[in-house]
Amino acid sequence: MEPEEYQKNYDLEDWHWWFVGRQNMVRNLLQKFVGPGDNHRILDIGCGTGGMTKFLGQYGTAMGMDISEIALRFCKKRELNDLFRASALNLPFADDSFDLVTAFDVVYHKWVEDDLQALTEFHRVCKDNGLLLITACAFDFLRGEHDVAVYGARRYTRGELKGKLEMAGFEVKKASYANAFLFPLVLASRFWERVRHSKGRARSDLGPVNRYLNKVLTWIYTGEASVLKGINLPFGSSVICIASKQKV
């Protein structure tokens, strides 16, 4: 990401509708697919400024890993200690190390030059019968300034991401689009970008939101998170998959 995007993420992660809604989505899916208890060993790959890593700590020992020193400095401001600087292409952990591996909007990044290699590494460090929870940006036609600002190199269809997970050795338990309820707003935003032809520095979609609007958007995304727990959504601006490493 552009350096200023890290500060923005850090400032927004605790209250912005996008982050709160994603946490609710992850919470619902973990309740469904992860066994009870708080003793899981968890690796959050591409942890960014640490909001999700801290959230995952309620399910066990959560470690954060990112290639960016800037990101890890913000993680330390959250008083996170189990932090590692490394590439998703070469994880510094032994085989079969983690019960749960997460990668939120990581494999689409331009620093992940080979997404299949990254997924194969995720598989390697995941324990037998362990889980991978992964999200990625959806649909090439939604590319815009946001992708430029956060260094997004690729977007996926649900079938593409599912296929790559299977090629890496995972068994996909759930593959769905996400952020479907607000999909029309995303489409409108991308259309407006193309119309106005901005020549300034690209900025991500994230930014401060009026508190009343933020409450409404949080309510919408949280409602979608409840629906997503039971069914797969046919479209959305993101793809989310849960996959398991089957014991041989």
Secondary structure as the mmCIF struct_conf table of DSSP 4:
data_model
#
loop_
_struct_conf.conf_type_id
_struct_conf.id
_struct_conf.beg_label_comp_id
_struct_conf.beg_label_asym_id
_struct_conf.beg_label_seq_id
_struct_conf.end_label_comp_id
_struct_conf.end_label_asym_id
_struct_conf.end_label_seq_id
HELX_RH_AL_P HELX_RH_AL_P1 PRO A 3 LEU A 12
TURN_TY1_P TURN_TY1_P1 GLU A 13 TRP A 15
HELX_RH_AL_P HELX_RH_AL_P2 TRP A 17 PHE A 33
BEND BEND1 VAL A 34 VAL A 34
HELX_LH_PP_P HELX_LH_PP_P1 GLY A 35 GLY A 35
BEND BEND2 PRO A 36 ASP A 38
STRN STRN1 HIS A 40 ILE A 45
TURN_TY1_P TURN_TY1_P2 GLY A 46 GLY A 46
TURN_TY1_P TURN_TY1_P3 GLY A 48 THR A 49
BEND BEND3 GLY A 50 GLY A 50
HELX_RH_AL_P HELX_RH_AL_P3 GLY A 51 LEU A 56
HELX_RH_3T_P HELX_RH_3T_P1 GLY A 57 TYR A 59
STRN STRN2 GLY A 60 ASP A 66
BEND BEND4 ILE A 67 ILE A 67
HELX_RH_AL_P HELX_RH_AL_P4 GLU A 69 LYS A 77
TURN_TY1_P TURN_TY1_P4 ARG A 78 GLU A 79
STRN STRN3 LEU A 83 ARG A 85
TURN_TY1_P TURN_TY1_P5 ALA A 88 LEU A 89
BEND BEND5 ASN A 90 ASN A 90
BEND BEND6 PRO A 92 PHE A 93
TURN_TY1_P TURN_TY1_P6 ASP A 95 ASP A 96
STRN STRN4 PHE A 98 PHE A 104
BEND BEND7 ASP A 105 ASP A 105
TURN_TY1_P TURN_TY1_P7 VAL A 107 TYR A 108
STRN STRN5 HIS A 109 HIS A 109
TURN_TY1_P TURN_TY1_P8 LYS A 110 TRP A 111
BEND BEND8 GLU A 113 GLU A 113
HELX_RH_AL_P HELX_RH_AL_P5 ASP A 115 VAL A 125
STRN STRN6 CYS A 126 CYS A 137
STRN STRN7 ALA A 138 ALA A 138
HELX_RH_3T_P HELX_RH_3T_P2 ASP A 140 LEU A 142
HELX_RH_AL_P HELX_RH_AL_P6 GLU A 145 ALA A 149
TURN_TY1_P TURN_TY1_P9 VAL A 150 TYR A 151
STRN STRN8 GLY A 152 GLY A 152
STRN STRN9 TYR A 156 TYR A 156
HELX_RH_AL_P HELX_RH_AL_P7 ARG A 158 MET A 167
TURN_TY1_P TURN_TY1_P10 ALA A 168 GLY A 169
HELX_LH_PP_P HELX_LH_PP_P2 PHE A 170 PHE A 170
STRN STRN10 GLU A 171 ALA A 178
TURN_TY1_P TURN_TY1_P11 PHE A 181 LEU A 182
HELX_RH_AL_P HELX_RH_AL_P8 PHE A 183 ARG A 196
TURN_TY1_P TURN_TY1_P12 HIS A 197 HIS A 197
BEND BEND9 GLY A 200 GLY A 200
BEND BEND10 ASP A 205 ASP A 205
HELX_RH_AL_P HELX_RH_AL_P9 ARG A 211 GLY A 230
BEND BEND11 ILE A 231 ILE A 231
STRN STRN11 LEU A 233 LEU A 233
BEND BEND12 PRO A 234 PRO A 234
BEND BEND13 SER A 237 SER A 237
STRN STRN12 SER A 238 SER A 244
#
